[in-house]
């Protein structure tokens, strides 16, 4: 982070509580927007990877019925310690 000059700090300190709250909300929103963009890009990459895995046969699909059977079978297995 760059150092703020004293005149900028003085201006910020002179703001009303309401104005400081608005500024804080603005700054937080600006950070969240960057995070959302990064997240969307990551999901786009993940979706593309999964589609490629399906097309190449690296990943197979399973019906809902079979998936539920597998889950139930895993839950019925005794725990090993």
C-alpha positions, 0 to 999 in steps of 0.5 A, a space after each residue: 500500500 502506498 502511504 497517504 500524504 498527511 493532507 489526504 488523511 486530514 481530509 478523510 478525518 474531517 469527514 462526517 461519520 455518515 460520509 466515512 461509512 459511505 466511503 468504507 462501503 464504496 471501498 469494500 464494494 470495489 474489492 468485492 467486484 474484483 473478487 467476483 470477477 476472479 471467481 467468475 473466471 475461475 468457474 469458467 475455467 472449471 466448467 471448460 475443464 469438466 466439459 473437456 473431461 466429459 468429451 474425452 472420456 476422462 470423466 463419465 456421467 452417472 444417473 441420479 439413481 445410480 449415484 444415490 445407490 452409490 451414496 447409500 452403499 457408502 453410508 451402509 459400509 462399516 467404518 474402519 479405524 
